[in-house]
């Protein structure tokens, strides 16, 4: 009985987080410096984002497969989000949320584009992931651009790679975005970042070279698998203690039989029931 009480209490403990809408890892606040536009918060999916950018491009007569379209996409994303990692709340994935709170490693930092679209804030890598998702829909090649403490991307348009950073919003022209302009040398990009960007030397590194990813690689596959798995487990884990409770109650009744040597030789053994 005592074991059953413990198992039931454990089941209740495991199900409660699924009803708590709370980011235990903390939500970043808007600093009122970035170009975040709260009116775009209603864009909650990659399809909605793509449609909005397409409509904006059409109204300006911008070709979808031009560098201007990709620049417009980056601009809209920079308006859709303000900087700061978006995390899973307890009711979304409490295992990942508690894991990040205890261990770190960004376990609850969203990597699935559709999940990221549910929040108003997104970090550099998350905004790049969203942009990559739209580019995949358009069959426009892309690759990640990794810095010591920052994350951006390049898009391939008319056989040229163009640099885009929707998160830190550098003041850079289309021609200056060409890879041939900065040649993968991080220091060549610093002049396009102003004082509002904080410690650019820490983010981009001094004398460092950018790490360019494989073209069209889907980012954060392992993290995505972890988050999908733990999101599912978060919803069903409470069932397991209850299963053991019912399994204990349904155990077959055992019968006690008198040892054969205790029966008289002239008497047939008779089964004695203990229950």
N, C-alpha and C positions, 0 to 999 in steps of 0.2 A: 504493500500500500504506500509506504513512504517513497519507494522508487517511482511509483506512478505519479505521485504528487510533484516530485522533482521534474519528471519528464513533461508533465502538463505545464508547469511553470516555465520550463525552458521553451516550450512551444509558444506560449504567450509572449515571452521575451523576444523571440525571433520574428513574430508577426507584427509587433507594435511599430517598428520603424517604417513599415510599409504605409502607415497612415500619418506620418510626420513629414510635412513639407518644410524642410530645413536644410540649408547648405552648411554643414558643420565645419567646412573648410574655409568659409568666409567668402562673401561676394564683394568684388571690387566696386568702388563708387566712381561715378563719372566726375572727372576733374574739371569739366567745363572749358577745357582747352582744345581737346580733339574736336573734329568736325561731326561728331555723333548727332544724328537727327532722329529724335524719338518718333517722328511721324512714320518712319520706316519700320518700326517695331512690329507692325502687323505682317511683315514678310516672314513667314514661319517655315518655309520649305525651300529646297533648292529649286524646285519648279517655279515657285512664286518669284524667287530672286531672278531666275533666268528670264521669266516673262517680263518682269519690270525693266530689266536692263535692255531687253529686245525692244520693248515699246519706247524707251528713252532713246535708243539708238535710231529707231525708225523715225522718230519725230525730228531728229537732227540729221537725218539722211547719212547715217554712219554705217558703212559696210560691216557686217558681222565678222568677216574674216580679215579685218584690218587692225593695225596696232591701236587705232583710236577706240575701237570697240573694247579691246582688252583694257585700255586705260580707263574707259568709262566703267567697266566692270569693277576694277580695283577701287575707283572713286566711290561707287555705290556701296561696296562692302565697307569702306572706311567710314561711310555715313551710317551704315546699318549697325555697326558695333562700336563700342568704346573699349579701350584696352583693359584686359584683366582676364585671367583664366575663368572659364565657366565650368562648374563642377556638377556632378550628379548630386541631387538632394537625396535625403534618406529614403523618401518614398519612391524614388526612381531606381536607386541601386545602392542600398545601404552597405553592402559588403565592400564595394569600391570606395564609398565615402569614408567608412571607418578605416579601411586600409590606408587611404591617403593620410587621414588624420594621425594614424599611429606610425606609419612607415614612410610616408612621403612618396617620392618617385612618380608623382603625377597620376596615381592610380585612378583618381576620380575626375581627372581633367578630360573632358569629352574629346573624342577623336572622330566620331561618326558625324559627317556633315549635317545630317538631318537633326541630330541631337544638338549640335552647336547652334543651329538656327532657332532653337527655342529660347535662347537667352539674348539679352541686350549687350552683354560683354563677351569678348573673346580675345585670347592672347594672340601673339604674332603667328604662332604655328596653326592655331585654330582658324584664324582668318585666311591664312594661306590654303588650308585644307578646303575651306568653303569655295575659294576661288578656283582651286584645282578641280573641284566637283563640277562647276559650271563649264570649265574649259573641256573636261571630258565629254560633257553632253554635246559640246560644239565640235568635237574631234579636233581641238586645237592642242598641239603638243605643249607640254610644260615640264619643268624640272625644279626641284627644290634648290634653294640657295641657303646653305647653312653657315652661320657665323658663330663665334664663341658663345654669345648669349643672345642670339636673335635668329629669326627664321623668316625668309622671304621666298620668292620664286622668280623664274623666268618663263616666258611664253615664246614659242617659236611661230613667227609670222613671216610669211614670204621668205622662208629659209634664213631668217635672222632671229637671234635670241634677244628678247627685250626684258629688262629688269622691272619687277613690280613689288611694291611693299605696301599693301593696304593698311597695315597696322601702324607704322611709324610715319606714313604720309610724307615722304621726302619731296622737296620742291625741285622737280626734275622734268626736263622736256622729253618729248618722244625720242628725239635723235640722241639725247644723252643716255637714254635707257639701253641703247644697244650694248651688247656684251663687249663688242670691239672697243667701246668707249672706256669701260672700266677694267676690262681684261681679267676679271676675277680677283683683282687686287682690292681688298676691302678699303684701304686708305683712299682710293680714288673715288669712293662713294661718299665719304664723310662731308664733303663740301655741300652736298645736297640736303643735309640734315641740319636744322637750326637748333637754337638753344632750347626750344620746347621739347626736344627729343631726349633731354637728359644727358647721361654720360655715354655718348656715342662711342668713345674709345673703348669703354668696357663692353658695350654691346657688340661692336664690330671687330674689336681687337686692334692692336697696333702692329703694323707690318705683317698682318695675317692674310692668308689666302682663303677665299670662300670654298666651301665644300659643295660641289655641284652634284645633284642626284641623278639617277638614271631617268631618262625621258619617260614620262607617262607612268611612273611608278605610283602605285596606290600607297599613300603614307600610313604609317602607324598600324600595320596589319596585326602585329602581336597584341598591341594595346587594345585594338578593336575586338579581337577574339576574347581577350580577358574581360572586357567590359560587357560584351554580349553574354558571356557565360555567367558572370557574377550577377548581372541584372536578372537573369532567369532564376538563378539559385536564390536570390533575395526574395523572390515571390513564393518559392515552394519549400524553402528550408524548414519552415515551421512544421511542415507535415511529418517530417521524419520522427521527432519525439512521439507524436501521437500514434504513429504506426507501431512503435515499440510498445506503447501502452496497450493497444488493442491486441497486439501479438501475444503479450504476456497473459491477457485475459482469456485468450482462445487456446491456450496450451492444452493438449489432450490429457484427459484424466488417466492417471496410472492406477493399475490394480495391484494390490498386494496379495501374493499367493503364499500359503503356508509352505515352508520347506518340505520337500517330499519325504524326507526321513523322519518327519514328525507324525506322519499318518500311520495308523495301525496297518499291518500287512493285509488284514482281511477287510479293510475299509477303503472305498474309492476316495481319492482326494476330492475335497470340496473347496471351491473358490471362495475366499473370504474378501468381501469388498470393503475398502477403506473409505469410500466416498459414495 
